[in-house]
C-alpha cells in the first residue's frame, strides 16, 4: 500500500544523488568522474537490450590498465 504513494522517478533521482554524494566523499573527484561515465553506460544496456557484460567491458579495460 505504501509503495503506491511513492513517486518512482523521485525515488530513483534521490538514490542516484545519494550515490553520487557517497562516491564523491569516499573516492574524490576521480571516482565521481568514473561514476558519471559508468552510470549512462549501465543504463544504455537496458535501453538497447544488450548484455550488461558487454557494457562493463568498456569500463573494465581502462580500470585494469590503470592498476597494472
C-alpha positions in Angstrom: 0.0 0.0 0.0 2.8 2.4 0.9 4.7 1.8 -2.4 1.7 3.0 -4.4 2.1 6.5 -2.9 5.9 6.8 -3.7 6.8 8.6 -6.9 9.2 6.2 -8.6 11.1 8.9 -10.6 11.7 11.0 -7.5 12.9 7.8 -5.6 15.4 7.0 -8.4 16.6 10.5 -8.6 17.1 10.6 -4.8 19.0 7.3 -4.9 21.2 8.5 -7.7 22.0 11.8 -6.0 22.8 9.9 -2.7 25.1 7.5 -4.5 26.8 10.4 -6.2 27.5 12.1 -2.9 28.8 8.9 -1.3 31.1 8.2 -4.3 32.5 11.8 -4.1 33.0 11.6 -0.4 34.8 8.2 -0.5 36.7 8.4 -3.7 37.1 12.1 -4.6 36.8 13.7 -8.0 38.4 10.8 -9.9 35.9 8.3 -8.5 33.0 10.7 -9.2 34.2 11.1 -12.8 34.2 7.3 -13.2 30.7 7.2 -11.6 29.4 9.8 -14.1 30.8 7.8 -17.0 29.6 4.4 -15.8 26.0 5.4 -15.0 24.8 6.1 -18.5 26.8 3.1 -19.8 25.0 0.9 -17.4 21.6 2.4 -18.3 22.3 2.1 -22.0 22.5 -1.6 -21.9 18.9 -1.8 -20.7 17.6 0.6 -23.3 19.4 -1.2 -26.2 18.6 -4.7 -25.0 22.4 -5.6 -24.8 24.0 -7.8 -22.2 25.4 -5.8 -19.3 28.7 -7.7 -19.5 29.4 -6.1 -22.9 28.9 -2.6 -21.4 31.0 -3.4 -18.4 33.9 -4.3 -20.7 34.1 -0.7 -21.7 34.9 0.3 -18.1 36.9 -2.8 -17.1 39.7 -2.4 -19.6 40.7 1.1 -18.5 40.5 0.1 -14.9 42.7 -3.0 -15.5 45.2 -0.9 -17.3 45.2 1.7 -14.5 46.0 -0.9 -11.9 48.8 -2.7 -13.8 
